[in-house]
Amino acid sequence: MDGVYLTWLISALAVGVFLMPYFKPPWAKLTLSGFVDFIRRYWLHLLIAIVIYNAKDWLDQIDRMLMARTGLDMTPYIYAIEGDLVVLFQDAFRAAWLDVFMTHFYIAGFMFITYASIFYVTYFDDRWMADRVALCVAWVYLLAIPFYLFFNVRVTGFYIEDMDAIAYTLNPEIEDWFRRIDAFTNCMPSLHIAVPFAIWLTFRKHDHDGRWSRFQNMTLGYIILTAFAIIYLGIHWFVDIIGGMILATFAVSLMEKTNDPVWKFFDERTINSRLATLLTRPAHSASLLFGRIKNYAKTWLKPTSKETGTFIVVIMILTAAVITWD
């Protein structure tokens, strides 16, 4: 069952590396040593991407439990808005070659756009864009969690009688893989739209000198083709696309507000320096850590409205989690 997944993954990685000379900034150079060095310089950025990519399996398990306990299903409301519009769209373009091409594009294309957007900016040491791209993708996933857990919308191919779930049933191997990893209830919003749209917005707003203009234009083309694919393949509703774009816009806005404080603390250069100090001067490091903990504790002993608000939000989240689980 993993054979087709490995094919998609290797293909996405190979295409990303092959296209590097085309998408790189005009002055940048490709070197073999760069493939190792960028990991040292941006290991936390890459870790964030890996954690986010693999978090969906964990969320799907929680989602299945919640569905079994609560029966949360918002699909009838979406269907009341759209009706059989997606069926008309699928029938208008249906072709055997499109079934095959769009299914593989749907999976491998998303792998490519997700990893390449972070890989390119880190490999070519563009920290300005690397910080913003990694953080905006993280915010997309974080903002999507409440929708995936409490606003379950089923895929169109398994809800509308006349709609074919093309991507999920293209062949037995692909069908088995999807049924093992997908809950089929996480349509709203579409991450296949939200992630690349957030990436595109980030490049458009912060690539001031146009060094990533080719990648930016490609991402826009990818978004358009993906919007076609997810409707045609019997996966998403039209409102899922709108929801993904709105979510991406919020994610980029939050990224801009949190970028400086987040990377002030999580910058690999600072962390690497702290690790070096910890290994060479452990007593000094322990003294600094104890001092910071002491100062932080004093802040909470005499809280301002900021600390009080944070505490209230944490209590509300924990309470909601306990109530939902029960």
C-alpha positions, 0 to 999 in steps of 0.5 A: 500500500505504501508503494504508490505513496513512495512513488509520489514522494520521490517524484515530488522530491525529484521534481523539486531538485530538478527545477531548482535552477529555474526557480532560484534567485538570479544571483544564487548558485547551486552547490553540492555542499549546500544540500548539507549546509542548509540543514544545519542553518535551518534545521528548526524550519525543516522540523516544523515542516515535518511535524506539520506534515505528519500531524494530520494522521494524529488529528484524523485519529482524534477526528474519528473518535469525535465523529463516533462520539458526537456524530458531528456532520455539517455536510447537509448544510453545505449541500443545502447551499451548493446542491449538485453543482459539483456533479455538473462540474465533474460531468462537464470535464470527465475524461479517463486521462484526466482521472489519472493525471489529476489524481497523481497531481492532487497528491504529488503536487501538494507534496512538491509545493509544501516542501519546495516552498520551504526547501528553496528559501532555506537552501538559498539562505533567504532567511527573510522569506524562510521565516515567513513561509514556514510560520505562515504554513504553521498558522494554516494548520493550527487554524484548520484544527478546530474546523477539522475536529468540530466542523466535519464536512464529508467528501463530495464523492462519498456524499452525493449519489451521482458524484464519483470519488475519482481520486479515492477509487482510481485503482485498488492500491490507491483506494487502500492507501486513502482509506488507511490515512484519510477520515474523508470528513476534513473538507472544510477548509481545503488545505490543498488551497489554504497552504499554497494560497498562504505561500503565494500571499507571503511571497507576493507581500514580502518578496520586494525585489522579485527574486522569487517571481518565477516561484510565485507565478508557478504557485498561482498556477498551481492553485488554479489547477488544484482548485479544478482538481479537487472539485473534479476528483470528487473531493471538495465542495466549492465553499471549501475553496473559499474557506481555504482562501479565507483561512490562508489570509488570516494565517498570513495576517497572524504570521506578520504579527508573530514573525518577529517574536517567534523567530527571535526565540526560535532562530537556529543561530541563537539556539545553536549558540545557546547549545554551544554555551550549554556544552562548554559552560553548563554552570553559567547556562544553569544560572542564566536559566534559573534567573529567567525562570525567576523573573518569569515567575514574578510576572505571573505572581503580579499579573497584568491584563495580558497574563490574566487574559492568557490564563483565561484562554488556557482554562477555556481551551482545557475546559472545552477539551474535557467537555468534548472528550466526555 
